Amino acid sequence: MSKKTIKFIAFLAVGVFIFYFLLKNINLADLKGSLSGFDWRFGFLAFGLYSVISVFKALRFNFFLENKIGFKKFLRIIFLYNFWNQILPFFSGDLSYLYLVKKSKKVALGENFSSLITARVFDLFIVALFAFLGLYFSLDFRRLDLNLKKWFLPGALLVSAIFISLIFFNRQINGAIKSGFKKIGFLKFRFISYLFDKLNQVSASIATLKSIPRFFGFFGYSLAIWLMDFIFIWLMVTGAGLTINFWQAVAASTLLIFATSLIPVQTPANLGTYEGALVLIFMAFGFEKNISVGAGILVHLQNILFAFVLFVFINIFGRKFKD
């Protein structure tokens, strides 16, 4: 049995255990009540917004690659990518994006890779910035007995400074790191040398965003995507029966991203880790455990269902998006 297979089975077992633990600690009557009480109006609105977010993701990548693939083909790629990104653990879904763009044979490997990395850099900045703002405006620090509120706004400013440095001084930063690696002899390793060649290609692509129109165009798409994503989370959570405000939706969305993306032990479809993260977030907002578990499961099911519906749609009507 290969190491990849063993790792897959191990991570799946962890997810199943967490999911089982959550179910064991919830009153099944409460879960049934959550399902029967689900407001489908919010579910349909959430699906509509999910589709619009996918359109904006396609527009953003198409903008970065200067229409080399075309919007309709990119929309097909995004629908497929969204599904695999939901199912595969720990950034494995990103490989599907690279593969699907490569299949177009219109984008060089370095530019393909840099489009994804640049989107991730902008996403990370916006998520980190709004994580600080969301926590600042949503948590009851007195109830939680935390003396952290004074650090959230300085944290947001620090994140902004790092982001601006990465965009406008990426070549200098890359050069400094490469120079340091060269001095300690790391560049003699073929993989390290190859990695820096790719980083140079990424830097060259990011450098195209230094022009004001391209920077604000790409940033505008990214900001719109995340603002809609926060509303999307609010719709799903509200449909699941919890009453939260916009800033709580922001905090939930950003913390969920960190929990399901940065933790090294991830499971297929984020089974268990997704629900567990939401339960902790909802309980921090003051909701009871049983209600939080039920809502967490419903939110995750909606995410998977929406991605699956668009995946099926594009596989049935995909030819129209290849022209």
Residue pairs with C-beta under 8 A, 6 or more apart in sequence:
8 268
11 89
11 265
11 266
11 267
11 268
12 267
12 268
12 271
14 265
14 267
14 272
15 267
15 268
15 269
15 270
15 271
15 272
15 273
16 267
16 271
16 272
17 272
18 267
18 271
18 272
18 273
18 275
18 276
19 271
19 272
19 275
21 272
22 272
22 275
22 276
22 279
22 293
22 296
22 297
23 31
23 293
25 289
25 293
26 289
26 290
26 293
26 294
27 290
30 290
30 291
30 294
31 290
31 293
31 294
31 297
33 294
34 240
34 241
34 291
34 294
34 295
34 297
34 298
35 294
35 298
37 241
38 239
38 240
38 241
38 298
39 238
39 239
39 241
40 239
41 239
42 235
42 236
42 238
42 239
43 235
43 236
43 239
43 302
45 235
46 232
46 235
46 236
46 239
46 302
46 306
47 302
47 306
47 309
49 228
49 231
49 232
49 235
50 232
50 306
50 310
51 306
51 310
52 228
53 225
53 228
53 229
53 232
54 75
54 78
54 79
54 82
54 310
55 75
56 221
56 224
56 225
56 228
57 78
57 225
58 71
58 74
58 75
58 77
58 78
59 71
59 74
59 221
60 119
60 218
60 221
60 222
60 225
61 74
61 77
61 78
61 115
61 119
62 69
62 70
62 71
62 74
63 217
63 218
63 221
64 115
64 118
64 119
64 205
64 209
64 218
65 107
65 111
65 115
68 104
68 106
68 107
69 77
69 101
69 104
69 106
69 107
72 320
72 321
72 322
72 323
73 104
73 321
73 322
75 321
76 314
76 318
76 321
76 322
77 97
77 100
77 101
79 310
79 311
79 313
79 314
80 96
80 100
80 311
80 314
81 93
81 96
81 97
81 100
82 307
82 310
82 311
83 307
83 308
83 310
83 311
84 92
84 93
84 96
85 93
85 94
85 96
85 97
85 307
86 93
86 269
86 270
86 303
86 304
86 307
86 308
87 93
87 268
87 269
87 304
88 95
88 96
88 268
89 266
89 267
89 268
89 269
89 270
90 261
90 264
90 266
91 261
94 116
97 116
98 112
98 113
98 116
101 107
101 112
101 115
102 109
102 112
107 115
110 198
110 201
110 202
110 204
110 205
111 201
111 205
113 198
113 201
113 202
114 201
114 202
114 204
114 205
114 206
115 205
117 202
117 206
118 202
118 205
118 206
118 209
118 218
119 222
121 163
121 166
121 167
121 206
122 218
122 219
122 222
123 222
123 226
125 159
125 160
125 162
125 163
126 222
126 223
126 226
127 226
127 254
127 257
127 258
128 159
128 254
129 156
129 159
129 160
129 163
130 226
130 230
130 250
130 253
130 254
131 250
131 251
131 254
131 255
131 258
132 152
132 153
132 155
132 156
132 159
133 152
133 156
133 247
133 250
134 247
134 248
134 249
134 250
134 251
134 252
134 253
134 254
134 255
135 152
135 251
135 255
136 149
136 152
136 153
136 156
137 247
137 250
138 245
138 247
138 248
138 250
138 251
138 285
139 146
139 149
139 251
139 284
139 285
140 286
141 147
141 148
141 149
143 286
144 284
165 173
166 173
167 206
167 209
167 210
167 215
168 210
170 203
170 206
170 207
171 203
171 207
174 196
174 199
174 200
174 203
178 187
178 196
181 187
181 192
181 196
186 192
187 193
187 196
208 214
209 215
209 218
229 253
230 246
230 249
230 250
230 253
231 246
231 249
233 249
233 252
233 253
233 256
233 299
234 244
234 246
234 249
236 298
236 299
236 302
236 303
237 244
237 249
237 252
237 295
237 299
238 244
239 298
239 302
240 294
240 295
240 298
240 299
240 302
241 291
241 294
241 295
241 298
242 282
242 287
242 291
242 292
242 295
244 252
244 285
248 285
251 281
252 278
252 281
252 282
252 285
255 277
255 281
256 274
256 277
256 278
256 281
259 273
259 274
259 276
259 277
260 266
260 270
260 273
260 274
260 277
263 273
265 273
266 273
267 273
269 304
270 300
274 296
274 300
274 303
275 293
275 296
275 297
275 300
276 296
277 296
278 292
278 295
278 296
278 299
278 300
279 289
279 292
279 293
279 296
282 291
282 292
282 295
282 296
283 289
283 292
287 295
314 321
